[in-house]
Amino acid sequence: MFEITVNENIYLRQLQLQDAPLVYKQLDVSRKSLRKFLPWVDYNTNEEHSLRFIQLMLRKAEEQDAIALGVWYEEQFCGVIDLHGWDHQLQKAEIGYWIGESFQRKGIATAACKGLITFAFKKLHLNKIEIRFVLQNERSGQIPIKLGFAKEGTLRHSAKLHGQYVDMVVMGVLRQDWKF
C-alpha cells in the first residue's frame, strides 16, 4: 500500500479491502450523476461489487498491470482514480477517475490526476499517459485540457453507454511535455 500527497487537502491512497464500504457508499449517493457517462455504475449495486473491484485491482497492482487509489479530500473519501491499460513495452497507461457528486467542482479530480501523472512519470518511468472520455462529457474533458494534454482523436462508436454506441475522445501527454 502506498500514498501520494497531492496537496495540503488531497491525497491518494491505494485502495484496500476495508475501503469497499466507503467506495460503495460514495458511489451509491452519486449514482445518478455518475451513471450519465460511466456505464459500469449500473453494475455496481452493492458493497460486494466494490469489494470485488478492489480485489481485482490489488491483483492487477501485483502484476504491474493497473492500480486503483482512493481520493481523499480533507480526510474524507471522495472518489477513485486509477492507472490501467499499462503497456510496459510502450511505457504508457491510461487514467480513469470519478469523484462523488458532493465533492465535484472543487478541482479535486484535476489535482488528483496531476498527482498521479507526476508519480507515473517520476516513479514508474512511463513515457505517456492517456485519458479517454465520452465526447459529451464536457466537464471531464476539461481536466486533460487544464493539464496540458493534446487531443489525439475521437474514436467513433468505441464504447456503449446505456445501450447506445458513443464516441470517445482520446487525449495524451508525454513525459517530455509534462510540467513537473
For each residue, the residues with C-beta under 8 A, 3 or more apart:
1: 13 14 16
2: 13 14
3: 11 12 13 14
4: 11 12 13 69 115 116 119
5: 11 115
6: 10 11 12 111 112 114 115
7: 10 111 115
8:
9: 73 74
10: 6 7 71 72 73 108 111 112 115
11: 3 4 5 6 72
12: 3 4 6 69 70 71 72 81 112 115 116
13: 1 2 3 4 69 70 72
14: 1 2 3 61 67 68 69 70
15: 19 23 54 57 58 68 69 70 80
16: 1 19 54 58
17: 20 51 54 55 58
18: 21
19: 15 16 22 23 54 70 77
20: 17 23 24 47 48 50 51 54
21: 18 24 25 47 50
22: 19 25 26 70 77
23: 15 19 20 26 27 50 53 54 70 77 80
24: 20 21 27 28 44 46 47 49 50
25: 21 22 28 29
26: 22 23 29 30 77 78 79 100
27: 23 24 30 31 34 41 44 50 98 100
28: 24 25 31
29: 25 26 100 101 102
30: 26 27 33 34 98 100 101 102
31: 27 28 34 35 41
32: 35 36 101
33: 30 36 101 104
34: 27 30 31 37 38 41 98 101
35: 31 32 38 39 41 42 162
36: 32 33 137
37: 34 133 134 136 137 140 161
38: 34 35 41 98
39: 35 42 43 159 160 161 162
40: 43 44
41: 27 31 34 35 38 44
42: 35 39 45 162
43: 39 40 49
44: 24 27 40 41 49 50 53
45: 42 49
46: 24 49 50
47: 20 21 24 50 51
48: 20 51 52
49: 24 43 44 45 46 52 53
50: 20 21 23 24 27 44 46 47 53 54
51: 17 20 47 48 54 55
52: 48 49 55 56
53: 23 44 49 50 56 57 68
54: 15 16 17 19 20 23 50 51 57 58 68
55: 17 51 52 58 59
56: 52 53 59 60
57: 15 53 54 60 61 66 67 68 82
58: 15 16 17 54 55 61 62
59: 55 56 62 63
60: 56 57 63 65 66 67 84
61: 14 57 58 64 65 66 67 68
62: 58 59
63: 59 60
64: 61 86 88
65: 60 61 84 86
66: 57 60 61 82 83 84 85 86 93
67: 14 57 60 61 82 83
68: 14 15 53 54 57 61 80 81 82
69: 4 12 13 14 15 80 81 82 116
70: 12 13 14 15 19 22 23 77 79 80
71: 10 12 77 78 79 80 81 97 99 108 109 112
72: 10 11 12 13 75 76 77 78
73: 9 10 76 78 103 106 108
74: 9
75: 72
76: 72 73 103
77: 19 22 23 26 70 71 72
78: 26 71 72 73 99 100 102 103 108
79: 26 70 71 97 98 99 100 103 108 109 112
80: 15 23 68 69 70 71 97 98
81: 12 68 69 71 95 96 97 109 112 113 116
82: 57 66 67 68 69 95 96 97
83: 66 67 86 93 94 95 116 120
84: 60 65 66 93 94 96
85: 66 92 93 94 130
86: 64 65 66 83 92 93
87: 90 91 92 93
88: 64 91
89:
90: 87 127 128
91: 87 88 125 126 127 128
92: 85 86 87 126 127 128 129 130 172
93: 66 83 84 85 86 87 120 124 126 128 129 130
94: 83 84 85 129 130 131 132
95: 81 82 83 113 116 117 129 130 131
96: 81 82 84 131
97: 71 79 80 81 82 109 112 113 143
98: 27 30 34 38 79 80
99: 71 78 79 103 104 108 109 112
100: 26 27 29 30 78 79 103 104
101: 29 30 32 33 34 104
102: 29 30 78
103: 73 76 78 79 99 100 106 108
104: 33 99 100 101 108 109 139
105:
106: 73 103
107: 110 111
108: 10 71 73 78 79 99 103 104 111 112
109: 71 79 81 97 99 104 112 113 140 143
110: 107 113 114 143 146 147
111: 6 7 10 107 108 114 115
112: 6 10 12 71 79 81 97 99 108 109 115 116
113: 81 95 97 109 110 116 117 131 143 144 147
114: 6 110 111 117 118 147
115: 4 5 6 7 10 12 111 112 118 119
116: 4 12 69 81 83 95 112 113 119 120
117: 95 113 114 120 121 129 147 173 178
118: 114 115 121 122 178 180
119: 4 115 116 122 123 124
120: 83 93 116 117 123 124 126 129
121: 117 118 124 125 126 129 175 178 180
122: 118 119 125 180
123: 119 120
124: 93 119 120 121
125: 91 121 122
126: 91 92 93 120 121 129 175
127: 90 91 92 174 175
128: 90 91 92 93 172 173 174 175
129: 92 93 94 95 117 120 121 126 172 173
130: 85 92 93 94 95 152 170 171 172
131: 94 95 96 113 143 144 149 170 171 172
132: 94 155 168 169 170 171
133: 37 137 140 141 168 169
134: 37 137 140 159 161 166 167 168 169
135: 154 166 167 168 169
136: 37 166
137: 36 37 133 134 140 141
138: 141 142
139: 104 142 143
140: 37 109 133 134 137 143
141: 133 137 138 144 145 169 171
142: 138 139 145 146
143: 97 109 110 113 131 139 140 146 147
144: 113 131 141 147 149 171 173
145: 141 142 149 171
146: 110 142 143
147: 110 113 114 117 143 144 173
148: 173 177 178 179
149: 131 144 145 171 172 173
150: 171 172 173 177
151: 169 170 171
152: 130 170 171 172
153: 169 170
154: 135 167 168 169 170
155: 132 158 167 168 169 170
156: 167
157: 165 166 167
158: 155 166 167 168
159: 39 134 165 166 168
160: 39 163 164 165 166
161: 37 39 134 164 166
162: 35 39 42
163: 160
164: 160 161
165: 157 159 160
166: 134 135 136 157 158 159 160 161
167: 134 135 154 155 156 157 158
168: 132 133 134 135 154 155 158 159
169: 132 133 134 135 141 151 153 154 155
170: 130 131 132 151 152 153 154 155
171: 130 131 132 141 144 145 149 150 151 152
172: 92 128 129 130 131 149 150 152
173: 117 128 129 144 147 148 149 150 177 178
174: 127 128 177 178
175: 121 126 127 128 178
176:
177: 148 150 173 174
178: 117 118 121 148 173 174 175
179: 148
180: 118 121 122
